[in-house]
């Protein structure tokens, strides 16, 4: 860490935990909320010839998860560089 007082370490972990928490909320909303709880309401909307609730439960959640993984990796790399703990 570039800051020897500990503030840099605290800021790094706070940003890390915030990123994880936001990712988990998105994951929960998409998988449980859209795929289960809002399934009937979303089925009133058509997407690619399929009902949107069905699409989220079968494929949409997987696409969102893949995007979450990519965003998490990019954001963590940027966070690591910012705090001087990157692997390069």
TILUMZA-269895 format. One record per atom (N, C-alpha, C, CB): atom name; z, x, y. Coordinates in nm, 4 decimals. Each point is the difference from the previous one (the first is absolute). Glycine has a CB too. Layout:
BEGIN
<atom:CA, Z:Z, X:X, Y:Y>
...
This chain:
BEGIN
<atom:N, Z:0.0000, X:0.0833, Y:-0.1168>
<atom:CA, Z:0.0000, X:-0.0833, Y:0.1168>
<atom:C, Z:0.0000, X:0.0885, Y:0.1241>
<atom:CB, Z:0.1205, X:-0.1837, Y:-0.1248>
<atom:N, Z:-0.1846, X:0.1369, Y:0.2246>
<atom:CA, Z:-0.0114, X:0.0802, Y:0.1206>
<atom:C, Z:0.1238, X:-0.0085, Y:0.0876>
<atom:CB, Z:-0.2442, X:-0.0342, Y:-0.0092>
<atom:N, Z:0.3291, X:-0.0652, Y:-0.0093>
<atom:CA, Z:0.1179, X:-0.0185, Y:0.0832>
<atom:C, Z:0.1233, X:0.0384, Y:-0.0812>
<atom:CB, Z:-0.1130, X:-0.1852, Y:0.1327>
<atom:N, Z:0.1863, X:0.2879, Y:-0.0883>
<atom:CA, Z:0.1137, X:0.0485, Y:-0.0760>
<atom:C, Z:0.1262, X:-0.0825, Y:0.0221>
<atom:CB, Z:-0.0994, X:0.2253, Y:0.0131>
<atom:N, Z:0.1001, X:-0.3166, Y:0.0845>
<atom:CA, Z:0.1202, X:-0.0781, Y:0.0287>
<atom:C, Z:0.0190, X:-0.1178, Y:-0.0952>
<atom:CB, Z:-0.0241, X:0.0672, Y:0.2367>
<atom:N, Z:-0.0716, X:-0.0954, Y:-0.3205>
<atom:CA, Z:0.0121, X:-0.1125, Y:-0.0909>
<atom:C, Z:-0.0687, X:-0.1247, Y:0.0508>
<atom:CB, Z:0.2122, X:0.0954, Y:-0.0761>
<atom:N, Z:-0.2400, X:-0.1028, Y:0.2052>
<atom:CA, Z:-0.0664, X:-0.1176, Y:0.0555>
<atom:C, Z:-0.1407, X:-0.0157, Y:-0.0558>
<atom:CB, Z:0.1357, X:0.0245, Y:0.2079>
<atom:N, Z:-0.2039, X:0.0870, Y:-0.2311>
<atom:CA, Z:-0.1342, X:-0.0050, Y:-0.0571>
<atom:C, Z:0.0018, X:-0.0552, Y:-0.1407>
<atom:CB, Z:-0.0647, X:0.1928, Y:0.1411>
<atom:N, Z:0.1659, X:-0.1505, Y:-0.2169>
<atom:CA, Z:0.0146, X:-0.0480, Y:-0.1373>
<atom:C, Z:0.0292, X:-0.1496, Y:-0.0009>
<atom:CB, Z:0.0827, X:0.2265, Y:-0.0720>
<atom:N, Z:0.0058, X:-0.2694, Y:0.1591>
<atom:CA, Z:0.0335, X:-0.1424, Y:0.0080>
<atom:C, Z:-0.1207, X:-0.0834, Y:0.0425>
<atom:CB, Z:0.2364, X:0.0614, Y:0.0555>
<atom:N, Z:-0.3113, X:-0.0120, Y:0.0423>
<atom:CA, Z:-0.1193, X:-0.0714, Y:0.0467>
<atom:C, Z:-0.1049, X:-0.0087, Y:-0.1104>
<atom:CB, Z:0.0457, X:0.0781, Y:0.2342>
<atom:N, Z:-0.0615, X:0.0311, Y:-0.3094>
<atom:CA, Z:-0.0954, X:0.0018, Y:-0.1114>
<atom:C, Z:0.0360, X:-0.1061, Y:-0.1041>
<atom:CB, Z:-0.0396, X:0.2458, Y:0.0384>
<atom:N, Z:0.1665, X:-0.2493, Y:-0.0795>
<atom:CA, Z:0.0405, X:-0.0950, Y:-0.1036>
<atom:C, Z:0.0007, X:-0.1426, Y:0.0499>
<atom:CB, Z:0.1356, X:0.1780, Y:-0.1026>
<atom:N, Z:-0.1028, X:-0.1975, Y:0.2306>
<atom:CA, Z:-0.0059, X:-0.1352, Y:0.0556>
<atom:C, Z:-0.1443, X:-0.0505, Y:-0.0009>
<atom:CB, Z:0.2018, X:0.0479, Y:0.1448>
<atom:N, Z:-0.2970, X:0.0366, Y:-0.1041>
<atom:CA, Z:-0.1417, X:-0.0387, Y:-0.0015>
<atom:C, Z:-0.0477, X:-0.0230, Y:-0.1433>
<atom:CB, Z:-0.0390, X:0.1315, Y:0.2117>
<atom:N, Z:0.0843, X:-0.0486, Y:-0.3042>
<atom:CA, Z:-0.0369, X:-0.0121, Y:-0.1411>
<atom:C, Z:0.0509, X:-0.1325, Y:-0.0572>
<atom:CB, Z:0.0055, X:0.2515, Y:-0.0241>
<atom:N, Z:0.1204, X:-0.2829, Y:0.0461>
<atom:CA, Z:0.0583, X:-0.1235, Y:-0.0511>
<atom:C, Z:-0.0654, X:-0.1222, Y:0.0655>
<atom:CB, Z:0.2173, X:0.1208, Y:-0.0413>
<atom:N, Z:-0.2484, X:-0.1117, Y:0.1705>
<atom:CA, Z:-0.0681, X:-0.1099, Y:0.0681>
<atom:C, Z:-0.1365, X:-0.0255, Y:-0.0622>
<atom:CB, Z:0.1216, X:0.0558, Y:0.2119>
<atom:N, Z:-0.1970, X:0.0499, Y:-0.2389>
<atom:CA, Z:-0.1315, X:-0.0134, Y:-0.0629>
<atom:C, Z:0.0121, X:-0.0636, Y:-0.1389>
<atom:CB, Z:-0.0808, X:0.2011, Y:0.1287>
<atom:N, Z:0.1785, X:-0.1582, Y:-0.2048>
<atom:CA, Z:0.0216, X:-0.0569, Y:-0.1333>
<atom:C, Z:0.0383, X:-0.1473, Y:0.0105>
<atom:CB, Z:0.0712, X:0.2258, Y:-0.0861>
<atom:N, Z:0.0178, X:-0.2592, Y:0.1792>
<atom:CA, Z:0.0442, X:-0.1388, Y:0.0154>
<atom:C, Z:-0.1159, X:-0.0910, Y:0.0405>
<atom:CB, Z:0.2283, X:0.0823, Y:0.0635>
<atom:N, Z:-0.3107, X:-0.0380, Y:0.0302>
<atom:CA, Z:-0.1154, X:-0.0802, Y:0.0427>
<atom:C, Z:-0.0967, X:-0.0186, Y:-0.1168>
<atom:CB, Z:0.0242, X:0.0859, Y:0.2370>
<atom:N, Z:-0.0477, X:0.0202, Y:-0.3132>
<atom:CA, Z:-0.0893, X:-0.0091, Y:-0.1161>
<atom:C, Z:0.0536, X:-0.0981, Y:-0.1033>
<atom:CB, Z:-0.0724, X:0.2361, Y:0.0393>
<atom:N, Z:0.2026, X:-0.2330, Y:-0.0633>
<atom:CA, Z:0.0593, X:-0.0919, Y:-0.0976>
<atom:C, Z:-0.0059, X:-0.1453, Y:0.0471>
<atom:CB, Z:0.1507, X:0.1845, Y:-0.0745>
<atom:N, Z:-0.1330, X:-0.2068, Y:0.2035>
<atom:CA, Z:-0.0102, X:-0.1368, Y:0.0527>
<atom:C, Z:-0.1421, X:-0.0519, Y:-0.0177>
<atom:CB, Z:0.1831, X:0.0470, Y:0.1673>
<atom:N, Z:-0.2824, X:0.0355, Y:-0.1338>
<atom:CA, Z:-0.1401, X:-0.0407, Y:-0.0182>
<atom:C, Z:-0.0271, X:-0.0269, Y:-0.1479>
<atom:CB, Z:-0.0700, X:0.1362, Y:0.2019>
<atom:N, Z:0.1164, X:-0.0484, Y:-0.2888>
<atom:CA, Z:-0.0182, X:-0.0173, Y:-0.1437>
<atom:C, Z:0.0614, X:-0.1321, Y:-0.0472>
<atom:CB, Z:0.0010, X:0.2501, Y:-0.0291>
<atom:N, Z:0.1199, X:-0.2807, Y:0.0745>
<atom:CA, Z:0.0677, X:-0.1226, Y:-0.0405>
<atom:C, Z:-0.0742, X:-0.1236, Y:0.0502>
<atom:CB, Z:0.2178, X:0.1231, Y:0.0013>
<atom:N, Z:-0.2566, X:-0.1224, Y:0.1256>
<atom:CA, Z:-0.0680, X:-0.1158, Y:0.0589>
<atom:C, Z:-0.1312, X:-0.0275, Y:-0.0728>
<atom:CB, Z:0.1049, X:0.0504, Y:0.2231>
<atom:N, Z:-0.1807, X:0.0553, Y:-0.2512>
<atom:CA, Z:-0.1295, X:-0.0183, Y:-0.0648>
<atom:C, Z:0.0159, X:-0.0430, Y:-0.1456>
<atom:CB, Z:-0.0974, X:0.1718, Y:0.1533>
<atom:N, Z:0.1839, X:-0.1044, Y:-0.2276>
<atom:CA, Z:0.0100, X:-0.0311, Y:-0.1431>
<atom:C, Z:0.0780, X:-0.1278, Y:-0.0264>
<atom:CB, Z:-0.0128, X:0.2428, Y:-0.0473>
<atom:N, Z:0.1309, X:-0.2550, Y:0.1031>
<atom:CA, Z:0.0832, X:-0.1166, Y:-0.0282>
<atom:C, Z:-0.0333, X:-0.1163, Y:0.0923>
<atom:CB, Z:0.1804, X:0.1523, Y:-0.0793>
<atom:N, Z:-0.1951, X:-0.1227, Y:0.2077>
<atom:CA, Z:-0.0270, X:-0.1065, Y:0.0968>
<atom:C, Z:-0.1364, X:-0.0632, Y:-0.0190>
<atom:CB, Z:0.1473, X:0.1167, Y:0.1591>
<atom:N, Z:-0.2526, X:-0.0347, Y:-0.1520>
<atom:CA, Z:-0.1360, X:-0.0538, Y:-0.0113>
<atom:C, Z:-0.0352, X:-0.0374, Y:-0.1434>
<atom:CB, Z:-0.0655, X:0.1383, Y:0.1960>
<atom:N, Z:0.1089, X:-0.0574, Y:-0.2902>
<atom:CA, Z:-0.0376, X:-0.0235, Y:-0.1394>
<atom:C, Z:0.0763, X:-0.1110, Y:-0.0681>
<atom:CB, Z:-0.0579, X:0.2345, Y:-0.0090>
<atom:N, Z:0.1818, X:-0.2637, Y:0.0553>
<atom:CA, Z:0.0826, X:-0.0993, Y:-0.0681>
<atom:C, Z:0.0431, X:-0.1132, Y:0.0939>
<atom:CB, Z:0.0798, X:0.1803, Y:-0.1538>
<atom:N, Z:-0.0073, X:-0.1459, Y:0.2588>
<atom:CA, Z:0.0581, X:-0.1040, Y:0.0859>
<atom:C, Z:-0.1040, X:-0.0799, Y:0.0775>
<atom:CB, Z:0.2001, X:0.1423, Y:0.0194>
<atom:N, Z:-0.3000, X:-0.0756, Y:0.0361>
<atom:CA, Z:-0.1007, X:-0.0677, Y:0.0822>
<atom:C, Z:-0.1296, X:-0.0273, Y:-0.0755>
<atom:CB, Z:0.0995, X:0.1100, Y:0.1981>
<atom:N, Z:-0.0935, X:-0.0982, Y:-0.3290>
<atom:CA, Z:-0.1190, X:-0.0155, Y:-0.0842>
<atom:C, Z:-0.0711, X:-0.1331, Y:0.0242>
<atom:CB, Z:0.1095, X:0.1447, Y:-0.1709>
<atom:N, Z:-0.0351, X:-0.2528, Y:0.1707>
<atom:CA, Z:-0.0617, X:-0.1322, Y:0.0166>
<atom:C, Z:-0.0631, X:-0.0174, Y:0.1379>
<atom:CB, Z:0.1667, X:-0.0918, Y:-0.1607>
<atom:N, Z:-0.0992, X:0.1377, Y:0.2651>
<atom:CA, Z:-0.0548, X:-0.0116, Y:0.1348>
<atom:C, Z:-0.1242, X:0.0872, Y:0.0170>
<atom:CB, Z:0.2299, X:-0.0487, Y:0.0865>
<atom:N, Z:-0.2281, X:0.1681, Y:-0.1434>
<atom:CA, Z:-0.1152, X:0.0902, Y:0.0114>
<atom:C, Z:-0.1192, X:-0.0486, Y:-0.0814>
<atom:CB, Z:0.1577, X:0.1887, Y:0.0366>
<atom:N, Z:-0.1340, X:-0.2686, Y:-0.1393>
<atom:CA, Z:-0.1101, X:-0.0504, Y:-0.0813>
<atom:C, Z:-0.0899, X:-0.0962, Y:0.0765>
<atom:CB, Z:0.1440, X:0.0280, Y:-0.1993>
<atom:N, Z:-0.0995, X:-0.0765, Y:0.3139>
<atom:CA, Z:-0.0837, X:-0.0867, Y:0.0837>
<atom:C, Z:-0.1109, X:0.0798, Y:0.0689>
<atom:CB, Z:0.1971, X:-0.1516, Y:0.0363>
<atom:N, Z:-0.1864, X:0.2838, Y:-0.0386>
<atom:CA, Z:-0.0987, X:0.0880, Y:0.0641>
<atom:C, Z:-0.0843, X:0.0668, Y:-0.1076>
<atom:CB, Z:0.1540, X:0.0405, Y:0.1974>
<atom:N, Z:-0.2850, X:-0.0392, Y:-0.1784>
<atom:CA, Z:-0.0912, X:0.0658, Y:-0.0948>
<atom:C, Z:-0.0302, X:0.1422, Y:0.0488>
<atom:CB, Z:-0.1026, X:-0.2243, Y:-0.0650>
<atom:N, Z:0.0994, X:0.3194, Y:-0.0274>
<atom:CA, Z:-0.0333, X:0.1388, Y:0.0325>
<atom:C, Z:-0.0886, X:0.0542, Y:-0.1113>
<atom:CB, Z:0.2179, X:0.0338, Y:0.1288>
<atom:N, Z:-0.3417, X:-0.0040, Y:-0.0971>
<atom:CA, Z:-0.0918, X:0.0527, Y:-0.1002>
<atom:C, Z:-0.0226, X:-0.0945, Y:-0.1164>
<atom:CB, Z:0.0736, X:0.2245, Y:0.0649>
<atom:N, Z:-0.0678, X:-0.3541, Y:-0.0394>
<atom:CA, Z:-0.0203, X:-0.0979, Y:-0.1059>
<atom:C, Z:0.1250, X:-0.0328, Y:-0.0789>
<atom:CB, Z:-0.2288, X:0.0815, Y:-0.0139>
<atom:N, Z:0.3393, X:-0.0173, Y:0.0461>
<atom:CA, Z:0.1264, X:-0.0250, Y:-0.0698>
<atom:C, Z:0.1028, X:-0.0534, Y:0.0983>
<atom:CB, Z:-0.0505, X:0.1823, Y:-0.1668>
<atom:N, Z:0.1488, X:-0.2531, Y:0.1150>
<atom:CA, Z:0.1115, X:-0.0444, Y:0.0833>
<atom:C, Z:0.0820, X:0.1220, Y:0.0410>
<atom:CB, Z:0.0069, X:-0.2264, Y:-0.1163>
<atom:N, Z:0.0358, X:0.2312, Y:0.2418>
<atom:CA, Z:0.0667, X:0.1182, Y:0.0536>
<atom:C, Z:0.1317, X:0.0298, Y:-0.0719>
<atom:CB, Z:-0.1060, X:-0.0479, Y:0.2205>
<atom:N, Z:0.1817, X:-0.0538, Y:-0.2582>
<atom:CA, Z:0.1244, X:0.0227, Y:-0.0740>
<atom:C, Z:-0.0260, X:0.0682, Y:-0.1332>
<atom:CB, Z:0.0990, X:-0.1999, Y:0.1103>
<atom:N, Z:-0.1998, X:0.1527, Y:-0.1824>
<atom:CA, Z:-0.0385, X:0.0624, Y:-0.1262>
<atom:C, Z:-0.0467, X:0.1426, Y:0.0221>
<atom:CB, Z:-0.0628, X:-0.2235, Y:-0.0907>
<atom:N, Z:-0.0185, X:0.2448, Y:0.1966>
<atom:CA, Z:-0.0536, X:0.1330, Y:0.0289>
<atom:C, Z:0.1126, X:0.0989, Y:0.0297>
<atom:CB, Z:-0.2102, X:-0.1050, Y:0.0888>
<atom:N, Z:0.3087, X:0.0647, Y:-0.0078>
<atom:CA, Z:0.1125, X:0.0890, Y:0.0290>
<atom:C, Z:0.0787, X:0.0316, Y:-0.1258>
<atom:CB, Z:0.0132, X:-0.0939, Y:0.2304>
<atom:N, Z:0.0098, X:-0.0056, Y:-0.3131>
<atom:CA, Z:0.0784, X:0.0216, Y:-0.1207>
<atom:C, Z:-0.0727, X:0.0916, Y:-0.0982>
<atom:CB, Z:0.1043, X:-0.2248, Y:0.0317>
<atom:N, Z:-0.2371, X:0.2186, Y:-0.0357>
<atom:CA, Z:-0.0755, X:0.0754, Y:-0.0996>
<atom:C, Z:-0.0536, X:0.1336, Y:0.0514>
<atom:CB, Z:-0.0605, X:-0.2168, Y:-0.1004>
<atom:N, Z:0.0082, X:0.2212, Y:0.2232>
<atom:CA, Z:-0.0648, X:0.1215, Y:0.0475>
<atom:C, Z:0.0468, X:0.0452, Y:0.1372>
<atom:CB, Z:-0.1935, X:-0.0654, Y:-0.1343>
<atom:N, Z:0.2203, X:-0.0268, Y:0.2231>
<atom:CA, Z:0.0331, X:0.0350, Y:0.1372>
<atom:C, Z:0.1222, X:0.0883, Y:0.0109>
<atom:CB, Z:-0.1012, X:-0.2116, Y:0.0691>
<atom:N, Z:0.2033, X:0.1825, Y:-0.1487>
<atom:CA, Z:0.1213, X:0.0799, Y:0.0036>
<atom:C, Z:-0.0287, X:0.1439, Y:-0.0428>
<atom:CB, Z:0.1360, X:-0.2059, Y:-0.0470>
<atom:N, Z:-0.2228, X:0.2243, Y:-0.0497>
<atom:CA, Z:-0.0344, X:0.1351, Y:-0.0457>
<atom:C, Z:-0.0685, X:0.0776, Y:0.1123>
<atom:CB, Z:-0.0232, X:-0.0835, Y:-0.2374>
<atom:N, Z:-0.0690, X:0.0199, Y:0.3091>
<atom:CA, Z:-0.0658, X:0.0669, Y:0.1124>
<atom:C, Z:0.0994, X:0.0372, Y:0.1087>
<atom:CB, Z:-0.2087, X:-0.1260, Y:-0.0506>
<atom:N, Z:0.3005, X:0.0359, Y:0.0793>
<atom:CA, Z:0.1017, X:0.0294, Y:0.1011>
<atom:C, Z:0.0882, X:0.1153, Y:-0.0464>
<atom:CB, Z:-0.0023, X:-0.2404, Y:0.0756>
<atom:N, Z:0.0391, X:0.2451, Y:-0.2022>
<atom:CA, Z:0.0819, X:0.1090, Y:-0.0522>
<atom:C, Z:-0.0725, X:0.1337, Y:0.0139>
<atom:CB, Z:0.1086, X:-0.1595, Y:-0.1610>
<atom:N, Z:-0.2377, X:0.1628, Y:0.1305>
<atom:CA, Z:-0.0762, X:0.1236, Y:0.0139>
<atom:C, Z:-0.0060, X:0.0460, Y:0.1460>
<atom:CB, Z:-0.1354, X:-0.0650, Y:-0.2010>
<atom:N, Z:0.1181, X:-0.0300, Y:0.2910>
<atom:CA, Z:0.0000, X:0.0333, Y:0.1425>
<atom:C, Z:0.1374, X:0.0507, Y:0.0422>
<atom:CB, Z:-0.1777, X:-0.1733, Y:0.0425>
<atom:N, Z:0.2842, X:0.1114, Y:-0.0916>
<atom:CA, Z:0.1361, X:0.0462, Y:0.0301>
<atom:C, Z:0.0233, X:0.1430, Y:-0.0462>
<atom:CB, Z:0.0790, X:-0.2349, Y:-0.0188>
<atom:N, Z:-0.1284, X:0.2691, Y:-0.0988>
<atom:CA, Z:0.0152, X:0.1363, Y:-0.0511>
<atom:C, Z:-0.0710, X:0.0987, Y:0.0907>
<atom:CB, Z:0.0165, X:-0.0877, Y:-0.2341>
<atom:N, Z:-0.1400, X:0.0569, Y:0.2737>
<atom:CA, Z:-0.0762, X:0.0900, Y:0.0868>
<atom:C, Z:0.0660, X:0.0148, Y:0.1365>
<atom:CB, Z:-0.2091, X:-0.0657, Y:-0.1197>
<atom:N, Z:0.2532, X:-0.0454, Y:0.1779>
<atom:CA, Z:0.0657, X:0.0047, Y:0.1309>
<atom:C, Z:0.1300, X:0.0779, Y:-0.0091>
<atom:CB, Z:-0.1033, X:-0.2200, Y:0.0621>
<atom:N, Z:0.1803, X:0.1982, Y:-0.1676>
<atom:CA, Z:0.1259, X:0.0727, Y:-0.0175>
<atom:C, Z:-0.0252, X:0.1506, Y:-0.0085>
<atom:CB, Z:0.0985, X:-0.1996, Y:-0.1179>
<atom:N, Z:-0.1960, X:0.2403, Y:0.0388>
<atom:CA, Z:-0.0292, X:0.1425, Y:-0.0151>
<atom:C, Z:-0.0435, X:0.0611, Y:0.1337>
<atom:CB, Z:-0.0661, X:-0.0398, Y:-0.2403>
<atom:N, Z:-0.0206, X:-0.0285, Y:0.3134>
<atom:CA, Z:-0.0452, X:0.0520, Y:0.1288>
<atom:C, Z:0.1144, X:0.0076, Y:0.1005>
<atom:CB, Z:-0.2268, X:-0.0945, Y:-0.0449>
<atom:N, Z:0.3076, X:-0.0101, Y:0.0514>
<atom:CA, Z:0.1119, X:-0.0013, Y:0.0948>
<atom:C, Z:0.1050, X:0.1051, Y:-0.0352>
<atom:CB, Z:-0.0403, X:-0.2436, Y:0.0388>
<atom:N, Z:0.0678, X:0.2625, Y:-0.1681>
<atom:CA, Z:0.0975, X:0.1013, Y:-0.0396>
<atom:C, Z:-0.0518, X:0.1404, Y:0.0288>
<atom:CB, Z:0.0857, X:-0.1543, Y:-0.1774>
<atom:N, Z:-0.2136, X:0.1783, Y:0.1569>
<atom:CA, Z:-0.0566, X:0.1306, Y:0.0351>
<atom:C, Z:0.0142, X:0.0272, Y:0.1493>
<atom:CB, Z:-0.1622, X:-0.0198, Y:-0.1903>
<atom:N, Z:0.1340, X:-0.0806, Y:0.2730>
<atom:CA, Z:0.0150, X:0.0149, Y:0.1446>
<atom:C, Z:0.1469, X:0.0219, Y:0.0373>
<atom:CB, Z:-0.2025, X:-0.1459, Y:0.0355>
<atom:N, Z:0.2923, X:0.0721, Y:-0.1001>
<atom:CA, Z:0.1428, X:0.0154, Y:0.0260>
<atom:C, Z:0.0483, X:0.1391, Y:-0.0413>
<atom:CB, Z:0.0314, X:-0.2472, Y:-0.0331>
<atom:N, Z:-0.0769, X:0.2956, Y:-0.0812>
<atom:CA, Z:0.0359, X:0.1341, Y:-0.0450>
<atom:C, Z:-0.0468, X:0.1059, Y:0.0995>
<atom:CB, Z:-0.0130, X:-0.0783, Y:-0.2377>
<atom:N, Z:-0.1119, X:0.0650, Y:0.2853>
<atom:CA, Z:-0.0514, X:0.0966, Y:0.0982>
<atom:C, Z:0.0800, X:-0.0053, Y:0.1293>
<atom:CB, Z:-0.2281, X:-0.0214, Y:-0.0999>
<atom:N, Z:0.2605, X:-0.0980, Y:0.1445>
<atom:CA, Z:0.0752, X:-0.0169, Y:0.1246>
<atom:C, Z:0.1359, X:0.0677, Y:-0.0063>
<atom:CB, Z:-0.1181, X:-0.2153, Y:0.0376>
<atom:N, Z:0.1824, X:0.2101, Y:-0.1541>
<atom:CA, Z:0.1341, X:0.0559, Y:-0.0144>
<atom:C, Z:0.0005, X:0.1386, Y:-0.0649>
<atom:CB, Z:0.0851, X:-0.2326, Y:-0.0164>
<atom:N, Z:-0.2018, X:0.2886, Y:-0.0039>
<atom:CA, Z:-0.0089, X:0.1362, Y:-0.0513>
<atom:C, Z:0.0389, X:0.0191, Y:-0.1447>
<atom:CB, Z:0.0441, X:0.0671, Y:0.2258>
<atom:N, Z:-0.0641, X:-0.1691, Y:-0.3070>
<atom:CA, Z:0.0320, X:0.0121, Y:-0.1423>
<atom:C, Z:-0.1221, X:-0.0227, Y:-0.0877>
<atom:CB, Z:0.2314, X:-0.0758, Y:0.0500>
<atom:N, Z:-0.3499, X:0.0912, Y:0.0081>
<atom:CA, Z:-0.1220, X:-0.0200, Y:-0.0779>
<atom:C, Z:-0.0194, X:0.1157, Y:-0.0976>
<atom:CB, Z:-0.1032, X:-0.1291, Y:0.1907>
<atom:N, Z:0.0180, X:0.1082, Y:-0.2882>
<atom:CA, Z:-0.0184, X:0.0966, Y:-0.1073>
<atom:C, Z:-0.1001, X:0.1090, Y:0.0323>
<atom:CB, Z:0.0575, X:-0.1790, Y:-0.1555>
<atom:N, Z:-0.1310, X:0.1682, Y:0.2641>
<atom:CA, Z:-0.0973, X:0.1027, Y:0.0351>
<atom:C, Z:0.0649, X:0.1154, Y:0.0716>
<atom:CB, Z:-0.1745, X:-0.1734, Y:0.0137>
